[in-house]
Amino acid sequence: MALESAQSRLASYTAALAERLDRLRALPDGVLCDRSLPQVRLWVIKEGTFISLFFLNPASGALDGPMSRIDIERPLHLLAPYNRALLLTLLWRPSPRRVCMLGFGGGRISLALHAHLPNVIIDNVDIDPAFEMVAATYFGVTFDERQRLHIADAQEYLRQSPHRYDIIFMDAFSDARDHLDHLATAEFYALCQKRLLPGGVIGINLLRSDPRFAAKAHVFRTSFRTTLAAPLRHSLVLFGAGRMPAPVTTLRERAHDLALRYGFDADLTDIAATLRPLRDSII
């Protein structure tokens, strides 16, 4: 009965999400939103059933991204491999009560958690209030007592937050600008550890195109007792915690069970099979 109830709740959530996104179908392909922010300019672009959020690089005029991407035909499927990889934080905390998402953008991971984990509270943090409109208008995110957006610098938010978290996600990144380097220091990771509950975990996405990629990976590795990495084509997804979530030989099976338990529209087993201790040899 519990499984049937969970499936029914998820079906209702998915139907409501599809209704919120339905108006986007009739819109023509092209730029749906062009907005200048203090540090970047963002574009939301529609191509068929795909909606993508890009940053326009002020120096080169090129598009950075996509930073968020959704298929309105399959909105709970996380298209970006690093998004799916970050769900593996649930290996450490399979029943989280409160999580913190640093770097909100279009809110893809937060939407998936809000849909699939009905008991979790999500504190999203982004420095620019424009992302509230972007996430709600183009990516189907709703805000309620379980899904909040705090407009703040990530480090300052953690300093002032009264909460401790099962999981901290770090998805605020840039490969072309250096104004986020303060979120990849030993001091920042020490602050994250203070905000994690015992047994908690931080998951971050570190771009290989970041000029300081190797140095940042090294700082991460030396900041946590246990670190694992999921190597992807364009990034490393890194996990930092006080312990291993389980024996390495069981991680793939546990990831499979998590996907079934929560009804994720994703296969987590292949990414789980790539998890390995973070060493200089894979940086």
Rosetta silent file (secondary structure, phi, psi, omega in degrees, C-alpha in Angstrom):
SEQUENCE: MALESAQSRLASYTAALAERLDRLRALPDGVLCDRSLPQVRLWVIKEGTFISLFFLNPASGALDGPMSRIDIERPLHLLAPYNRALLLTLLWRPSPRRVCMLGFGGGRISLALHAHLPNVIIDNVDIDPAFEMVAATYFGVTFDERQRLHIADAQEYLRQSPHRYDIIFMDAFSDARDHLDHLATAEFYALCQKRLLPGGVIGINLLRSDPRFAAKAHVFRTSFRTTLAAPLRHSLVLFGAGRMPAPVTTLRERAHDLALRYGFDADLTDIAATLRPLRDSII
SCORE:     score description
SCORE:     0.000 S_00000001
   1 L     0.000  -39.654 -179.825    0.000    0.000    0.000 S_00000001
   2 H   -61.997  -42.291  179.161    2.831    2.404    0.828 S_00000001
   3 H   -63.680  -42.643  179.334    4.392    1.852   -2.608 S_00000001
   4 H   -63.283  -39.949  178.916    1.050    2.396   -4.328 S_00000001
   5 H   -64.353  -42.335  178.537    0.495    5.591   -2.361 S_00000001
   6 H   -63.533  -41.830  178.957    3.958    6.877   -3.300 S_00000001
   7 H   -64.967  -38.646  178.380    3.357    6.069   -6.961 S_00000001
   8 H   -66.014  -42.285  179.434   -0.003    7.822   -6.882 S_00000001
   9 H   -63.136  -43.251 -179.846    1.493   10.913   -5.260 S_00000001
  10 H   -65.548  -38.322  177.950    4.302   11.031   -7.827 S_00000001
  11 H   -62.927  -40.064  177.937    1.808   10.613  -10.680 S_00000001
  12 H   -65.849  -41.413  179.085   -0.212   13.564   -9.355 S_00000001
  13 H   -62.565  -45.030 -178.056    2.945   15.660   -9.005 S_00000001
  14 H   -63.775  -39.439  178.741    4.038   14.798  -12.547 S_00000001
  15 H   -64.348  -41.869  179.036    0.614   15.689  -13.962 S_00000001
  16 H   -66.536  -38.329  177.762    0.659   19.076  -12.217 S_00000001
  17 H   -63.957  -44.101  178.935    4.203   19.703  -13.457 S_00000001
  18 H   -61.315  -37.325  178.561    3.204   18.845  -17.033 S_00000001
  19 H   -66.501  -38.663  178.607    0.317   21.301  -16.777 S_00000001
  20 H   -65.337  -33.757 -176.584    2.656   24.073  -15.608 S_00000001
  21 H   -89.423  -10.702 -170.803    4.986   23.444  -18.537 S_00000001
  22 H   -60.544  -33.878 -177.722    2.298   22.909  -21.164 S_00000001
  23 H   -64.918  -20.777 -179.007    2.128   26.564  -22.231 S_00000001
  24 H   -72.712  -21.141 -177.169    5.765   26.353  -23.365 S_00000001
  25 L   -60.212  -39.962 -174.340    4.872   23.892  -26.113 S_00000001
  26 L   -79.470  -10.064 -178.528    3.193   26.524  -28.260 S_00000001
  27 L   -73.701  143.137  179.312    6.061   28.984  -28.016 S_00000001
  28 L   -69.583  154.771  174.767    8.309   29.266  -31.093 S_00000001
  29 L   -62.459  151.657  178.679   11.868   28.003  -30.963 S_00000001
  30 E   128.099 -163.393 -176.810   14.484   30.581  -30.083 S_00000001
  31 E   -77.588  117.507  178.698   15.313   32.893  -27.195 S_00000001
  32 E   -91.186  -27.387 -177.309   12.462   32.948  -24.671 S_00000001
  33 E  -146.313  131.451  177.295   14.211   35.125  -22.103 S_00000001
  34 E  -132.275  110.028 -173.491   17.089   37.581  -22.406 S_00000001
  35 E  -139.257  130.342  177.312   18.032   39.186  -19.109 S_00000001
  36 E   -89.933  128.074  176.403   21.121   41.035  -17.950 S_00000001
  37 L  -108.378  170.228 -177.959   22.266   40.307  -14.419 S_00000001
  38 L   -56.470  -36.001 -175.633   24.986   42.148  -12.490 S_00000001
  39 L  -109.164  -23.573 -178.000   27.673   39.633  -13.434 S_00000001
  40 L  -143.662  173.218  172.017   26.305   37.804  -16.481 S_00000001
  41 E  -118.009  131.175 -177.374   23.597   37.897  -19.098 S_00000001
  42 E  -110.168  144.889  173.254   21.272   34.909  -19.246 S_00000001
  43 E  -123.789  137.372  167.784   19.372   33.452  -22.151 S_00000001
  44 E  -109.657  122.905 -172.534   16.637   30.834  -21.999 S_00000001
  45 E  -120.712  135.428  175.870   16.423   29.071  -25.369 S_00000001
  46 E  -105.011  130.788  173.374   13.760   26.674  -26.691 S_00000001
  47 E  -133.749  102.318 -176.097   14.647   23.962  -29.224 S_00000001
  48 L    64.158 -121.415  178.807   11.725   21.646  -29.867 S_00000001
  49 L   -95.070    5.683 -176.676   10.712   20.239  -26.498 S_00000001
  50 E  -101.582  132.124  175.466   13.978   21.256  -24.838 S_00000001
  51 E  -114.812  128.321 -175.594   14.354   24.390  -22.713 S_00000001
  52 E  -130.814  141.323  175.283   17.919   25.429  -21.831 S_00000001
  53 E  -103.919  124.282  178.509   19.429   28.130  -19.633 S_00000001
  54 E  -122.137  156.207  166.443   22.691   29.649  -20.874 S_00000001
  55 E  -104.836  135.127  175.643   24.989   32.417  -19.703 S_00000001
  56 E   -89.013  116.524 -178.620   26.230   34.781  -22.378 S_00000001
  57 L   -68.526  116.849 -175.722   29.971   35.253  -21.872 S_00000001
  58 L   -67.519  -23.936 -177.836   30.532   39.035  -21.863 S_00000001
  59 L   -79.315  -45.207 -174.044   34.132   38.677  -22.982 S_00000001
  60 L  -102.307  -18.640 -174.092   33.696   36.350  -25.968 S_00000001
  61 L    79.359    0.557  179.699   30.006   36.680  -26.799 S_00000001
  62 L   -85.190  162.012  177.820   29.779   32.888  -26.676 S_00000001
  63 E   -90.420  129.388  172.337   27.193   30.923  -24.736 S_00000001
  64 E   -96.899  130.789  177.337   28.319   29.128  -21.573 S_00000001
  65 E   131.553 -159.966   10.698   26.262   26.101  -20.684 S_00000001
  66 E   -72.527  144.402  176.377   23.652   24.886  -20.714 S_00000001
  67 E   -83.152  -31.336  173.990   23.449   25.595  -16.995 S_00000001
  68 E  -145.250  147.895 -177.974   20.022   23.946  -16.756 S_00000001
  69 E  -151.707  135.247 -179.175   18.103   21.896  -19.306 S_00000001
  70 E  -136.870  143.866  170.762   14.668   20.293  -19.302 S_00000001
  71 E  -101.788  113.476 -176.073   12.651   18.202  -21.763 S_00000001
  72 L   -66.880  -12.045  173.591    9.029   19.275  -21.313 S_00000001
  73 L   -82.648  -19.202 -175.926    7.973   15.818  -22.523 S_00000001
  74 L  -146.910   65.666 -164.970    9.946   14.186  -19.687 S_00000001
  75 L   -70.590  -21.737  179.722   10.470   16.911  -17.095 S_00000001
  76 L   -91.152   -1.298  174.746   11.642   14.822  -14.146 S_00000001
  77 L   -81.956  124.778  179.102   14.415   13.164  -16.145 S_00000001
  78 L   -83.670  108.190 -174.191   17.727   14.840  -15.331 S_00000001
  79 L   -70.169  -36.474 -177.196   19.377   15.291  -18.710 S_00000001
  80 L   -78.032  126.853  178.962   22.805   16.321  -17.427 S_00000001
  81 H   -56.418  -33.929 -178.499   24.914   13.364  -16.233 S_00000001
  82 H   -69.148  -31.044  174.233   26.331   15.451  -13.390 S_00000001
  83 H   -62.225  -45.350  179.151   22.800   16.090  -12.093 S_00000001
  84 H   -65.127  -38.790  179.658   22.157   12.354  -11.988 S_00000001
  85 H   -62.357  -38.785 -178.317   25.539   11.783  -10.368 S_00000001
  86 H   -66.076  -21.741  174.689   24.749   14.240   -7.573 S_00000001
  87 H   -63.396  -17.787  179.883   21.724   12.122   -6.627 S_00000001
  88 H   -70.462   -7.080  169.222   24.281    9.601   -5.353 S_00000001
  89 H   -57.629  -23.649  178.690   24.612   11.755   -2.233 S_00000001
  90 H   -68.173  -14.219  173.554   21.589    9.703   -1.180 S_00000001
  91 H   -62.108  -34.617  178.296   23.926    6.740   -0.759 S_00000001
  92 L   -81.357  -42.309 -175.515   25.101    8.449    2.423 S_00000001
  93 L  -129.043   79.928 -174.446   21.737    9.855    3.515 S_00000001
  94 L   -68.758  -15.847  178.379   18.974    7.804    1.865 S_00000001
  95 L  -129.866   64.127 -176.286   16.227    9.517    3.902 S_00000001
  96 L   -68.860  146.578  175.854   17.298   13.165    4.156 S_00000001
  97 L  -102.679  -30.289  179.780   15.120   15.607    6.031 S_00000001
  98 E  -145.746  131.548  178.079   16.844   18.838    5.006 S_00000001
  99 E  -129.430  157.202  179.296   19.194   19.604    2.122 S_00000001
 100 E  -123.504  125.828  178.157   20.935   22.752    0.920 S_00000001
 101 E  -109.074  109.811  178.909   21.430   23.546   -2.769 S_00000001
 102 E   -94.819  110.290 -173.703   24.131   26.182   -3.350 S_00000001
 103 L    99.718   96.973 -169.527   23.662   27.499   -6.872 S_00000001
 104 L   -94.640  -50.480 -179.329   20.047   27.243   -7.993 S_00000001
 105 L    57.059 -125.503  177.624   19.857   28.265  -11.658 S_00000001
 106 L   -84.843   -3.258  173.534   16.889   26.501  -13.220 S_00000001
 107 L    73.719   32.061 -174.067   16.452   24.274  -10.175 S_00000001
 108 H   -65.582  -49.015 -179.843   16.708   20.906  -11.912 S_00000001
 109 H   -66.327  -40.957 -179.236   18.040   18.855   -8.970 S_00000001
 110 H   -62.743  -39.550  177.112   15.788   20.676   -6.534 S_00000001
 111 H   -61.158  -44.673 -179.773   12.736   19.935   -8.688 S_00000001
 112 H   -62.874  -43.299  179.374   13.613   16.229   -8.758 S_00000001
 113 H   -65.850  -41.483  179.329   14.105   16.090   -4.989 S_00000001
 114 H   -61.190  -37.175 -178.749   10.880   18.027   -4.378 S_00000001
 115 H   -76.169  -42.869 -169.236    8.982   15.591   -6.579 S_00000001
 116 H   -95.211  -22.288 -177.893   10.476   12.301   -5.436 S_00000001
 117 L  -117.254   87.359 -171.151   11.253   12.925   -1.741 S_00000001
 118 L   -68.276  -12.287 -178.139    8.028   14.249   -0.185 S_00000001
 119 L  -102.142    1.014 -174.661    9.503   14.639    3.303 S_00000001
 120 L   -91.950  143.306  171.481   12.576   16.687    2.416 S_00000001
 121 E  -103.846  132.211 -174.132   12.966   20.449    2.944 S_00000001
 122 E  -118.017  115.787  173.137   15.173   22.135    0.342 S_00000001
 123 E   -97.113  104.261  177.470   16.985   25.388    1.065 S_00000001
 124 E   -91.525  143.158 -177.585   18.107   26.739   -2.301 S_00000001
 125 E  -131.934  126.235  173.285   20.647   29.552   -2.388 S_00000001
 126 E  -146.361  151.956 -173.385   21.476   31.852   -5.289 S_00000001
 127 L   -82.425  -16.153 -176.584   22.928   35.318   -5.399 S_00000001
 128 L  -120.482  128.140 -178.058   20.494   36.729   -7.952 S_00000001
 129 L   -67.635  -13.702 -179.221   16.692   36.868   -7.485 S_00000001
 130 H   -60.515  -26.713 -176.080   16.115   36.508  -11.248 S_00000001
 131 H   -70.400  -20.409  174.080   16.484   32.735  -10.946 S_00000001
 132 H   -62.985  -46.258  177.532   13.242   32.493   -8.996 S_00000001
 133 H   -65.223  -44.979 -177.670   11.366   33.738  -12.062 S_00000001
 134 H   -60.932  -47.286 -177.774   13.456   31.644  -14.462 S_00000001
 135 H   -65.283  -40.102 -178.489   12.979   28.411  -12.510 S_00000001
 136 H   -73.827  -40.490 -173.220    9.239   28.929  -12.052 S_00000001
 137 H   -78.407  -38.888 -170.153    8.484   30.181  -15.574 S_00000001
 138 H  -114.570  -13.349 -176.680   10.630   27.894  -17.707 S_00000001
 139 L  -125.652    7.709  169.864   11.516   24.857  -15.550 S_00000001
 140 L    76.258   11.490 -177.996    8.290   24.159  -13.650 S_00000001
 141 L   -75.120  138.818  172.458    9.632   24.768  -10.133 S_00000001
 142 L  -117.621  150.353 -179.792    7.151   25.698   -7.405 S_00000001
 143 L  -112.472  134.649 -178.372    8.014   27.245   -4.062 S_00000001
 144 L  -155.618 -161.112 -177.947    6.313   26.198   -0.835 S_00000001
 145 L   -68.365  -15.468  178.267    7.126   25.213    2.728 S_00000001
 146 L  -102.041  -15.388 -175.540    9.439   22.469    1.414 S_00000001
 147 E  -129.956  105.662 -176.307   11.082   24.406   -1.417 S_00000001
 148 E  -121.229  151.230  174.578   12.583   27.783   -0.554 S_00000001
 149 E  -121.244  122.853  178.153   14.926   30.144   -2.372 S_00000001
 150 E  -106.724  125.714 -179.685   17.309   32.328   -0.350 S_00000001
 151 E   -90.333  106.506 -175.165   18.953   35.221   -2.185 S_00000001
 152 L  -170.655  161.466  166.595   22.489   35.347   -0.814 S_00000001
 153 L   -68.325  139.757 -174.581   26.113   34.503   -1.409 S_00000001
 154 H   -59.155  -44.645 -177.966   26.549   30.804   -0.640 S_00000001
 155 H   -65.639  -43.153  179.740   29.309   31.285    1.903 S_00000001
 156 H   -65.934  -37.475  177.529   27.479   34.064    3.725 S_00000001
 157 H   -60.213  -47.231 -178.863   24.294   32.002    3.780 S_00000001
 158 H   -64.417  -34.603  178.133   26.050   29.069    5.433 S_00000001
 159 H   -61.998  -37.517 -173.022   27.647   31.372    7.990 S_00000001
 160 H   -98.189  -13.514 -175.662   24.261   32.710    9.050 S_00000001
 161 L   -64.392  136.429  175.422   22.041   29.667    8.567 S_00000001
 162 L   -83.952   -2.680 -171.233   20.551   28.209   11.753 S_00000001
 163 L   -99.874  156.811  167.548   20.169   24.825   10.086 S_00000001
 164 L  -119.127  151.157 -166.383   22.308   21.731    9.717 S_00000001
 165 E  -123.046  147.613  169.541   21.923   19.544    6.678 S_00000001
 166 E   -71.474  -39.538 -176.366   21.933   15.911    5.669 S_00000001
 167 E  -139.107  135.695  167.942   23.223   16.918    2.227 S_00000001
 168 E  -116.331  125.680  173.745   24.841   20.028    0.799 S_00000001
 169 E  -102.077  136.465  176.981   24.941   20.344   -2.984 S_00000001
 170 E  -118.867  103.042 -178.996   27.404   22.748   -4.559 S_00000001
 171 L  -126.212   24.822  172.837   26.365   23.629   -8.110 S_00000001
 172 L   -97.209  111.630 -175.139   27.582   27.223   -8.258 S_00000001
 173 L  -148.662  161.772  175.216   30.464   27.158  -10.682 S_00000001
 174 L  -154.781  137.764  176.594   32.178   29.068  -13.431 S_00000001
 175 L  -104.058   -6.692 -174.746   34.975   28.103  -15.744 S_00000001
 176 L  -117.014  -12.876 -177.559   35.595   31.546  -17.225 S_00000001
 177 L  -128.075  158.358 -174.094   35.342   33.910  -14.242 S_00000001
 178 L  -109.485   10.433 -175.196   37.003   33.845  -10.828 S_00000001
 179 L   -76.175   -0.528  177.022   34.292   35.374   -8.637 S_00000001
 180 L  -111.563    6.758 -177.892   33.343   31.936   -7.281 S_00000001
 181 H   -62.911  -24.501  179.086   36.812   30.797   -6.254 S_00000001
 182 H   -68.871  -10.846  177.803   35.996   31.558   -2.613 S_00000001
 183 H   -96.089   18.946  177.955   33.579   28.614   -2.768 S_00000001
 184 H  -138.974   38.312 -178.535   36.421   26.160   -3.394 S_00000001
 185 L  -114.027  163.983  176.466   38.724   26.821   -0.459 S_00000001
 186 H   -60.941  -36.459  179.789   39.622   24.862    2.666 S_00000001
 187 H   -64.915  -41.345  178.757   37.871   27.545    4.720 S_00000001
 188 H   -65.203  -43.664 -178.986   34.659   27.145    2.731 S_00000001
 189 H   -67.967  -31.263  174.422   34.688   23.358    3.047 S_00000001
 190 H   -64.395  -38.773  176.274   35.308   23.654    6.792 S_00000001
 191 H   -64.130  -41.319  177.487   32.193   25.824    6.967 S_00000001
 192 H   -59.966  -42.351 -179.827   30.255   23.201    4.995 S_00000001
 193 H   -62.776  -35.296  177.513   31.328   20.525    7.458 S_00000001
 194 H   -65.825  -27.373 -177.651   30.019   22.637   10.336 S_00000001
 195 H   -94.157   -2.531  176.231   26.652   22.798    8.605 S_00000001
 196 E   -90.374  141.346  171.244   26.455   19.059    7.908 S_00000001
 197 E   -70.779  159.616  174.284   24.764   16.714   10.335 S_00000001
 198 E   -53.814  130.620 -177.815   26.786   13.719   11.563 S_00000001
 199 E    84.774    1.261 -179.005   27.025   11.314    8.654 S_00000001
 200 E   -75.641  173.580 -173.200   26.166   14.066    6.171 S_00000001
 201 E  -145.325  146.968  170.175   27.735   14.548    2.752 S_00000001
 202 E  -112.423  137.801  174.672   28.584   17.320    0.315 S_00000001
 203 E  -122.298  130.703 -178.684   28.394   16.775   -3.439 S_00000001
 204 E  -130.814  156.063  174.577   29.958   19.225   -5.896 S_00000001
 205 E  -111.604  118.817 -176.997   30.354   19.524   -9.647 S_00000001
 206 E  -115.658  114.816 -176.329   33.847   20.634  -10.677 S_00000001
 207 E   -72.021  135.512  176.668   34.320   21.577  -14.324 S_00000001
 208 L   -67.620  -23.689 -179.823   37.411   20.255  -16.095 S_00000001
 209 L   -80.479   -5.007  175.716   37.555   23.539  -18.047 S_00000001
 210 L   -64.975  126.942 -179.669   38.125   25.518  -14.845 S_00000001
 211 L   -58.173  -23.831 -178.696   41.677   26.922  -15.043 S_00000001
 212 L  -108.245   27.963 -176.073   42.164   25.931  -11.389 S_00000001
 213 H   -53.618  -53.946 -175.631   40.577   22.490  -11.765 S_00000001
 214 H   -64.017  -42.092 -179.695   43.476   20.457  -10.356 S_00000001
 215 H   -64.691  -41.267 -179.503   44.113   22.827   -7.451 S_00000001
 216 H   -67.659  -39.605  177.160   40.439   22.887   -6.479 S_00000001
 217 H   -62.877  -39.188  179.312   40.177   19.090   -6.635 S_00000001
 218 H   -64.931  -43.268  178.464   43.252   18.811   -4.407 S_00000001
 219 H   -61.098  -42.420  178.945   41.783   21.213   -1.836 S_00000001
 220 H   -60.902  -45.529 -177.061   38.560   19.210   -1.804 S_00000001
 221 H   -62.038  -35.552 -177.715   40.429   15.938   -1.296 S_00000001
 222 H   -86.345   -3.621 -176.613   42.377   17.297    1.655 S_00000001
 223 H   -94.789  -13.691 -176.382   39.301   18.862    3.272 S_00000001
 224 L  -130.142  148.482 -179.364   37.324   15.674    3.965 S_00000001
 225 L   -64.336  -40.201 -179.987   38.178   12.388    5.606 S_00000001
 226 E  -125.447  129.466  175.355   36.551   10.431    2.786 S_00000001
 227 E  -132.139  137.311  172.900   36.263   11.593   -0.820 S_00000001
 228 E  -125.116  155.135  179.988   34.844    9.804   -3.836 S_00000001
 229 E  -132.138  140.916  170.003   34.733   10.940   -7.448 S_00000001
 230 E  -111.426  103.618 -177.309   32.494   10.154  -10.386 S_00000001
 231 E   -73.918  125.019  175.857   34.547   11.018  -13.504 S_00000001
 232 L  -118.836  173.160 -174.467   32.444   12.509  -16.299 S_00000001
 233 L   -62.827  -44.783 -174.166   33.412   13.867  -19.699 S_00000001
 234 L  -106.571   -3.029 -175.821   33.298   17.537  -18.771 S_00000001
 235 E  -158.446  170.359  164.615   33.584   17.428  -14.998 S_00000001
 236 E  -112.287  130.031  169.935   34.294   15.499  -11.853 S_00000001
 237 E   -95.988  120.654 -172.291   31.425   15.059   -9.428 S_00000001
 238 E  -112.555  143.486  179.166   33.006   14.919   -5.997 S_00000001
 239 E  -124.651  129.791  178.475   31.606   13.659   -2.711 S_00000001
 240 E  -123.572  131.818 -176.869   33.047   14.579    0.671 S_00000001
 241 E  -156.988  179.131  178.205   32.051   12.945    3.949 S_00000001
 242 L   -88.130   -9.324 -176.156   33.369   11.515    7.178 S_00000001
 243 L  -158.654  168.135  171.032   33.004    7.919    6.036 S_00000001
 244 L   -73.669  147.250  179.240   32.232    5.661    3.097 S_00000001
 245 L   -73.926  -25.194 -177.232   28.506    5.174    2.492 S_00000001
 246 L  -176.992  167.407  173.310   28.935    1.407    2.091 S_00000001
 247 L   -55.319  141.594 -176.347   31.491   -1.093    0.794 S_00000001
 248 H   -54.959  -35.424 -176.389   32.532   -0.166   -2.732 S_00000001
 249 H   -68.219  -14.385 -178.269   31.293   -3.506   -4.052 S_00000001
 250 H  -105.309   -2.570 -172.788   27.721   -2.688   -2.994 S_00000001
 251 H   -63.580  -40.192 -179.258   27.414    0.883   -4.289 S_00000001
 252 H   -64.589  -43.280  178.833   25.921   -0.067   -7.652 S_00000001
 253 H   -64.374  -40.663  179.344   23.280   -2.278   -6.046 S_00000001
 254 H   -66.386  -37.370  177.054   22.435    0.415   -3.504 S_00000001
 255 H   -64.209  -39.708  176.438   22.090    3.024   -6.251 S_00000001
 256 H   -61.302  -43.651  179.766   19.690    0.710   -8.080 S_00000001
 257 H   -64.660  -37.798  177.996   17.612    0.320   -4.920 S_00000001
 258 H   -63.162  -44.130 -179.669   17.517    4.100   -4.409 S_00000001
 259 H   -61.832  -38.907  177.903   16.231    4.694   -7.931 S_00000001
 260 H   -70.510  -42.458 -177.161   13.474    2.129   -7.391 S_00000001
 261 H   -58.938  -43.260 -175.627   12.602    3.395   -3.918 S_00000001
 262 H  -100.130   -4.471  178.371   12.040    6.969   -5.058 S_00000001
 263 L    70.059   32.397  179.320   10.901    6.305   -8.620 S_00000001
 264 L   -62.449  141.941  173.608   13.634    8.392  -10.220 S_00000001
 265 L   -87.352   62.358 -176.504   13.434    8.759  -13.988 S_00000001
 266 L  -166.551  147.720  173.451   17.117    7.852  -14.182 S_00000001
 267 L   -99.699  111.906 -176.737   19.440    4.870  -14.050 S_00000001
 268 L   -93.050   -6.545 -171.373   21.964    5.588  -11.306 S_00000001
 269 H   -68.716  -40.233 -177.237   23.782    2.262  -11.450 S_00000001
 270 H   -64.819  -40.683  178.891   26.241    3.087  -14.258 S_00000001
 271 H   -69.205  -40.314  178.342   27.411    6.271  -12.539 S_00000001
 272 H   -59.605  -34.514 -179.154   27.625    4.504   -9.179 S_00000001
 273 H   -67.910  -19.097  179.811   29.873    1.900  -10.800 S_00000001
 274 L   -89.368   -8.351 -177.074   32.396    4.638  -11.692 S_00000001
 275 L   -59.951  133.845  179.012   32.766    5.913   -8.124 S_00000001
 276 E  -151.233  155.757  177.308   36.353    5.729   -6.922 S_00000001
 277 E   -56.785  139.680  178.303   38.479    7.386   -4.238 S_00000001
 278 L   -72.964  116.264  178.333   39.616   10.836   -5.314 S_00000001
 279 L  -130.017  159.368  178.900   43.319   10.607   -6.094 S_00000001
 280 H   -58.655  -24.912 -176.075   45.728   12.849   -7.954 S_00000001
 281 H   -69.575  -21.090  178.778   45.864   10.233  -10.685 S_00000001
 282 H  -107.502    3.468  178.527   42.273   10.969  -11.779 S_00000001
 283 L   -82.656    0.000    0.000   42.455   14.746  -11.358 S_00000001
